[in-house]
Amino acid sequence: MTTSANPMFAGNRFLLGTFSSNCSSGMTVTKVPERWNNSFDNNVKLARLLDDAGIDFMLPIARWIGYGGETDFHGGVLETVTWATGLLAQTRNICVFATIHTAANNPVVVAKQIATIDEMSNGRSGLNIVAGWNKPEYEALGLTLPDDHETRYGYAQEWFDIVQKLWTSTEHFDWDGTYFKLKGVKGDPRPVAGRPPIINAAGSPQGREFATKNANFLFTPAIDLSRSVDEIRELKTQARAQGREVDVLTFAHVVCRPTEKEAQDYLEYFARENADWEAVDNLINLQFAHAQSFPHDLMALIRDRFAMGHGGFPLIGTPEQVADGIMQLHGAGFGGTTLSFVDYVEEFPYFRDNVLPILEERGIR
């Protein structure tokens, strides 16, 4: 059961959101002074801009330690449940996700947190589930990251099974599982109109199995669009084999200017001349060591994309060129994308005024 109040389920447009505005520097691993300041005041300004413009969602990253370098990229991060709660209270239409690491958060607590903000916002909450990959963060929290994906996703599956039962059961129940032993629990409140939208990144085979079984939206990078076409088809086929329909989302970084030269010059300035390369390399090395979110055979080719937007699809150029890039993502089969900017509040209005009308003319918004 879904709710028309949640724009993620509107089903009649290419979804657009923002990513990582709760994190210092956003998605841009740069040293430029105008890089994103993730204060809550700035997030409220952004949320209101997005809400008024009809943007569909805001997606945060849950992070507990930064990536080092001169800027300590993502060293400052607003916790995502409290961040989402505050932003939902300041908006009317947009969906705001909380990003939750299963290993660090009790499922009974999370089920109640999400149901509470769903009630507060009349059904505009969302949950992004992370099964875990960042070993230094596990160590910072005093946790052990299992080396095998089977254990990570076995734990995540039981965790989410509990959350879903709490969201649907009207009776108290016990739980005697592999990872959790619960006595007399009950979900009250429950989400206002059925299960909120669920996002999960689909990397490893185990991750894809979990995502296609549980999520409404699978989140995967768009590095090579010809490869993405096949990947999206496979993910949708895998979900349908389980009687489910899913959409696949990706993430992109926007540098939109009146001329292509202005956009390319700014890209050179922030993502090459002033990249925080030490933080970029720390990020890439961790991805290689512990994650399968990015295809490893392509990682070396996209080092510069990590400085630009954490590996996101580049939307660089004039409004027409940026719109063309979004149409390419749509044509590859993606159901939506997140957008990031060096400074979201300063740059989004130009995108709103000049790119959104083109997308409306082309029939995907």
ChimeraX attribute file (.defattr): number of C-alpha atoms within 10 A of each C-alpha:
attribute: neighborCount
match mode: 1-to-1
recipient: residues
	/A:1	6
	/A:2	15
	/A:3	18
	/A:4	12
	/A:5	18
	/A:6	24
	/A:7	21
	/A:8	29
	/A:9	16
	/A:10	14
	/A:11	11
	/A:12	11
	/A:13	17
	/A:14	21
	/A:15	22
	/A:16	22
	/A:17	21
	/A:18	25
	/A:19	21
	/A:20	22
	/A:21	29
	/A:22	28
	/A:23	25
	/A:24	23
	/A:25	29
	/A:26	28
	/A:27	30
	/A:28	31
	/A:29	34
	/A:30	31
	/A:31	21
	/A:32	18
	/A:33	10
	/A:34	12
	/A:35	19
	/A:36	24
	/A:37	21
	/A:38	21
	/A:39	15
	/A:40	15
	/A:41	10
	/A:42	16
	/A:43	20
	/A:44	19
	/A:45	14
	/A:46	22
	/A:47	25
	/A:48	17
	/A:49	18
	/A:50	24
	/A:51	18
	/A:52	13
	/A:53	15
	/A:54	17
	/A:55	21
	/A:56	24
	/A:57	25
	/A:58	26
	/A:59	24
	/A:60	25
	/A:61	23
	/A:62	21
	/A:63	21
	/A:64	17
	/A:65	18
	/A:66	20
	/A:67	20
	/A:68	17
	/A:69	17
	/A:70	13
	/A:71	19
	/A:72	18
	/A:73	27
	/A:74	26
	/A:75	15
	/A:76	18
	/A:77	24
	/A:78	23
	/A:79	18
	/A:80	21
	/A:81	21
	/A:82	13
	/A:83	19
	/A:84	25
	/A:85	21
	/A:86	16
	/A:87	22
	/A:88	24
	/A:89	12
	/A:90	14
	/A:91	19
	/A:92	16
	/A:93	21
	/A:94	27
	/A:95	28
	/A:96	32
	/A:97	28
	/A:98	27
	/A:99	23
	/A:100	24
	/A:101	16
	/A:102	21
	/A:103	19
	/A:104	13
	/A:105	11
	/A:106	15
	/A:107	22
	/A:108	20
	/A:109	11
	/A:110	19
	/A:111	24
	/A:112	20
	/A:113	17
	/A:114	25
	/A:115	25
	/A:116	20
	/A:117	26
	/A:118	26
	/A:119	16
	/A:120	16
	/A:121	24
	/A:122	18
	/A:123	26
	/A:124	29
	/A:125	32
	/A:126	26
	/A:127	22
	/A:128	22
	/A:129	21
	/A:130	20
	/A:131	24
	/A:132	21
	/A:133	21
	/A:134	18
	/A:135	18
	/A:136	17
	/A:137	17
	/A:138	18
	/A:139	11
	/A:140	11
	/A:141	13
	/A:142	10
	/A:143	13
	/A:144	13
	/A:145	20
	/A:146	14
	/A:147	11
	/A:148	9
	/A:149	19
	/A:150	14
	/A:151	14
	/A:152	20
	/A:153	22
	/A:154	15
	/A:155	19
	/A:156	23
	/A:157	18
	/A:158	17
	/A:159	22
	/A:160	18
	/A:161	14
	/A:162	21
	/A:163	20
	/A:164	19
	/A:165	17
	/A:166	25
	/A:167	24
	/A:168	15
	/A:169	14
	/A:170	13
	/A:171	12
	/A:172	11
	/A:173	14
	/A:174	11
	/A:175	13
	/A:176	9
	/A:177	12
	/A:178	9
	/A:179	11
	/A:180	13
	/A:181	9
	/A:182	12
	/A:183	10
	/A:184	9
	/A:185	16
	/A:186	20
	/A:187	23
	/A:188	16
	/A:189	18
	/A:190	23
	/A:191	25
	/A:192	21
	/A:193	17
	/A:194	15
	/A:195	20
	/A:196	26
	/A:197	22
	/A:198	20
	/A:199	25
	/A:200	25
	/A:201	24
	/A:202	24
	/A:203	19
	/A:204	16
	/A:205	12
	/A:206	16
	/A:207	22
	/A:208	20
	/A:209	17
	/A:210	20
	/A:211	27
	/A:212	26
	/A:213	19
	/A:214	22
	/A:215	25
	/A:216	21
	/A:217	24
	/A:218	26
	/A:219	24
	/A:220	22
	/A:221	22
	/A:222	24
	/A:223	20
	/A:224	10
	/A:225	17
	/A:226	10
	/A:227	11
	/A:228	20
	/A:229	16
	/A:230	12
	/A:231	17
	/A:232	21
	/A:233	15
	/A:234	12
	/A:235	21
	/A:236	17
	/A:237	16
	/A:238	19
	/A:239	23
	/A:240	14
	/A:241	12
	/A:242	12
	/A:243	10
	/A:244	15
	/A:245	17
	/A:246	21
	/A:247	20
	/A:248	26
	/A:249	26
	/A:250	23
	/A:251	25
	/A:252	26
	/A:253	26
	/A:254	26
	/A:255	24
	/A:256	27
	/A:257	21
	/A:258	13
	/A:259	13
	/A:260	17
	/A:261	13
	/A:262	16
	/A:263	19
	/A:264	16
	/A:265	10
	/A:266	17
	/A:267	20
	/A:268	14
	/A:269	14
	/A:270	22
	/A:271	23
	/A:272	17
	/A:273	14
	/A:274	16
	/A:275	23
	/A:276	23
	/A:277	21
	/A:278	17
	/A:279	23
	/A:280	24
	/A:281	17
	/A:282	15
	/A:283	21
	/A:284	21
	/A:285	13
	/A:286	15
	/A:287	18
	/A:288	14
	/A:289	11
	/A:290	14
	/A:291	19
	/A:292	17
	/A:293	17
	/A:294	19
	/A:295	15
	/A:296	13
	/A:297	7
	/A:298	11
	/A:299	17
	/A:300	10
	/A:301	10
	/A:302	15
	/A:303	17
	/A:304	17
	/A:305	21
	/A:306	23
	/A:307	27
	/A:308	30
	/A:309	25
	/A:310	22
	/A:311	23
	/A:312	26
	/A:313	25
	/A:314	20
	/A:315	21
	/A:316	23
	/A:317	23
	/A:318	22
	/A:319	25
	/A:320	17
	/A:321	17
	/A:322	24
	/A:323	23
	/A:324	18
	/A:325	19
	/A:326	24
	/A:327	17
	/A:328	13
	/A:329	24
	/A:330	17
	/A:331	12
	/A:332	19
	/A:333	19
	/A:334	26
	/A:335	21
	/A:336	24
	/A:337	27
	/A:338	23
	/A:339	25
	/A:340	28
	/A:341	25
	/A:342	27
	/A:343	20
	/A:344	23
	/A:345	20
	/A:346	12
	/A:347	16
	/A:348	23
	/A:349	15
	/A:350	15
	/A:351	18
	/A:352	16
	/A:353	12
	/A:354	19
	/A:355	21
	/A:356	19
	/A:357	15
	/A:358	17
	/A:359	19
	/A:360	11
	/A:361	9
	/A:362	12
	/A:363	11
	/A:364	16
	/A:365	16
